[in-house]
Amino acid sequence: MKKLVEVSDEGFEGLLGQQVTLLCMNYFYTGKLVGVNDSCVKLAGPSIVYETGPWTDAAWSDAQTLPGDIYVQITSIEAFGVLK
């Protein structure tokens, strides 16, 4: 079995400062990734995505802006990345 090698500037740390989308257990969140620690990530200017529409579209079909920055528990994140 191959041993995993830790690569710096990957994962959440590599995406700091970028607009990311978090695919979580119940909802999708999108916003600028401004913080990360062992238990959560912080999104600035976040939106909750209620309907994606076609993944090839330039924007989400229904994304509602949240009133302030939010923290999302890492344990509820299933996948993440720069999607739109």
N, C-alpha and C positions, 0 to 999 in steps of 0.2 A: 504494500500500500504506500502511495506517495504521501509524504508529509507536507502539510500546508505551510506556505511561507507567507509571513506577514509583509505586506507592501505598504510603504508610507504613502500618504496622500491618496488613499483609496477610500471607498465607502463614503460615509457622511463627511468626514474631514476633507476629502477631495472635492466635495460639492459645496462647501461653505461659500456663501456669497452668490450662489446661483439660484434660479427659480427651479424648484423641484416639485415633484408630485409624490405623495406618500399614499400607497395603496394599503389601507388598514382593514382590520376585521369587519368593521361596519361602514366606514365612510372613506372617501378619498379626500385628501387635503392637498392644496397647492399653495406655494408662497416662497419667499426668499429664505433660504436656510441661513440663519444667523447665529445659531448656537447648537452645540452638541455636548452631552456628557454621558456618563454610564447608563443613565436611566431615561433620558428624554432628549428630544430635539426641539428647537425653537424656530418657529416660522414668523417672519415679519410680513405684513400685508397679505395675510392668508385668506383663502377662500375654501369653502367646502363644496365639493363637486357632487351634485345630486344626479346629474345625467351627463354622461360623457359624449354621447353622439358617436359618429364614426371616429375611430382612432386616427384616421388620416386627416380629419378636419383640423384647421389651424387653431380653433378655440373650442372650449367645452360647450356643450349644449345648454347646461344649466349649472353655473358656478356662482354661488352666493358669497359675497365679500363678508368676512367676519369683522366685528367692530374693533378688534385690536390684535396684538400679537398672541399666538397660542403656543402651548407646549404639547407635544404628542409623545406618549409613552413609547419607547422603542419596542417593548414587548408586544404592542398591538400592530406594529408595522410588518406587513408581509412582503412588500417589495417597494422599491423607491428608485427614482431617477429623474433625469431631465426629459420630460415627455412632450411638452408644448411650449 
